[in-house]
Amino acid sequence: MSLFEMYLKLGFKHIIDIHGYDHIVFVLALCAGYNLSQFKKVLIMITAFTIGHSVTLALSTLNVLTISSDLIEFLIPATICVTAIANILPFKSKNNRFVYVLTLFFGLIHGLGFSNYLKELLGRESNILTPLLAFNIGLELGQLLILAIYFAVLVITVQLFRVRNDFWRIFVSGMAFGVAVILMIDKAPALF
């Protein structure tokens, strides 16, 4: 197995690992505000998110950027809360650029959460560009799998069982918000 293939698989497995469910919940919360006709917009957001976490993942792995892991572990569920609330509130930004920039910013935060994991994996690799690229492509592929499953379930429930899109949006956003609040409460004591 090549170095690229190894890190590609590691990135993919890392994102779909149920033990790292906070990232899965974020992707689900991100999708919840949209229906199938807006799939392209969601793909752009997922890519913006990946670009964001790729930047901070690279900067952190190269020891250019260091931020307290306790703070990051608190901020990750905070991004889920903000996303879930934005889905539920009647306000919906008509400005796609704002949504993409916000998603990219959230990606910057999540990338810092991956950095310690990747630093351990890279160890003393002389060239980190190939593993870093492969890992991020693996993460993107994992996110696309989550996206595909989400929209397949959405189509089945909306088309087959006649569940309203609004119910689905509120249910998934509420679930994501609840999980995020529990994670924030769990992580808050480490900040003080």
N, C-alpha and C positions, 0 to 999 in steps of 0.2 A: 504494500500500500504506500502510495506517495505521501510526502509531507502535506501537500495541498489537500489530498483526499482525506487524510487523517483529521486535519483541523476542520475541514468542511463537515465531516460527520460529527465531530465534537460540538461545533456550533449548532448544528441541527438538533442533536440530542439534548443539548443544554437548554434550548428554547422550549422544547416540547416535554421536558422532564416535569412530571407532576409535582416533584418536590420544590421546584422553582416556580410555583404556580402564580406568583405575583405578576410575572411578565405575561403569562397566558391571560390572566384577569384583565390586565391593561389592554391587551389586544382586543379582547372581547368587548370591553367598555368602549374602546375606540370605534369598533364596528357597530355597536348598538344604536348609535345615533343615525344610522343610514340604512337605506333599503337597497335591494338588488340593483335598481336603476342607477344608484350612485356608487356602484362597485369601483369604477375608475377613480373616483375621488378617494375612496378608501385605499386603493392601491398606491396612489400618490402619497397619502398620509403615512402608510406603512413604510414606504421608501424614504420619506423625510425622517421618520423615526429612526430607521436603520442608519441613515447618514449621520444623524445626531449622535447615536450611540457609538458609531464607528469612530467619530472624531475624538470623543472623550476616552474611548477604549484605547485608541492609539496613544493619545497624550499621557494617559495614566500608565499604560504599559511601558512607555519610554521614560517614565518618571519626570515628565514635564509638568504634570498636574497631579497634585495630591490633595484630597479632601477627606475628611473624617468619614470612615465607613459607617459609623453610627448615624451621622447626619444623612448620608445617602440612603441608608436602610429605612430612615423615617420619610425622606422625600419621595421615594418610589411609590409607596402607597398614597402619599399626598397627591401625586400626579393622577392616580386612579380616581381618587375622590373628586378632583377638579373635572376630570373627563366625564365621570358619571353624573355629576351635578349639571354640567353643560348639556348633557343629553336630556335631562329631565326638565330643566327650566324652559320656559317658552321662548327665551332669547335664543336665536340661532344666527350666528354671524353669516352674513351674506358675503363677507370678504374671505374668499378661499385662501388668499395669501396669509391672512392672520391665523387661520386654522392650521395651515401648513407650518408656519413659523413656530406656533405654540407646540405642535407635535414634534418638530425638530428639537425644540428646547427640552421637551420631556425626554426625548431620545438621549440628549446630552446627560441628563440625570441618570437614566437607566444604564447608559454605557459605563458610568463610574461604578455601578453595582456589579457589572461583569468583570471589571478590571482586575480585581484580586484573584478571581478564578483563572483568568487568562494568564496573569503573571505567573501563577503556580505552574500552569501547563507549559508555558514557554521556557521556564527555567533559564538555561544558559544558551538558548538558540542563538546562533550568530546572525541569522537573517530573520527578523520578525515580520517583514513585509508580507511574505507569502503566507505564513500561518495566520496573520492578522486578517488579510484579505479573505482567506478561505473560511476562517471562523465567522466573519461577518456575512459572507454569502450563505453559510450554513444557517445562521440566525435568520436571515431574510427568508430562506426556503422554509424554515420552521414556522415563521409568521404567516407565510402564504398558505401553509397547510392548515393552520388554525383558522385563517380567513376562509378557506374553502369549506371546511367543516361547518363553521358558523353560518355561512350563507346557504349551505345545503340544508341545514336544520331550519333556518329562517324560511326558505322557500317551502319546505315540507309543511311546516306549521301554519304558514300563512295561506298557502294554496290548498293544501289537503284538508287541514283541520279548521280553516277559516279564522285563525287567530289574527287579531288586528295588529298591524305594525306597531301602533302606539303601545299596546299591551306588551309586546315583545321588547320594545325599546325600554320601557319603564321597568320591566321585570329584570332584564339583563343589567341595566344600569343600577337598579336597586341592589341586586346581588353583588355587583362589583363594589358599590359604595360600602355595603356592609362588611365585606371581606377587607377592604382597605382600612376602614375605621378600626377593625380588630387588629390589623397589622400595625397601624399607627400607635394604638394604645400599647401594644406589645413592645414597640421600639422606642417609645417616648422616654421611659426611665433611663435608657442608656445615654440620652442627650444631657442629662442633668447630673 
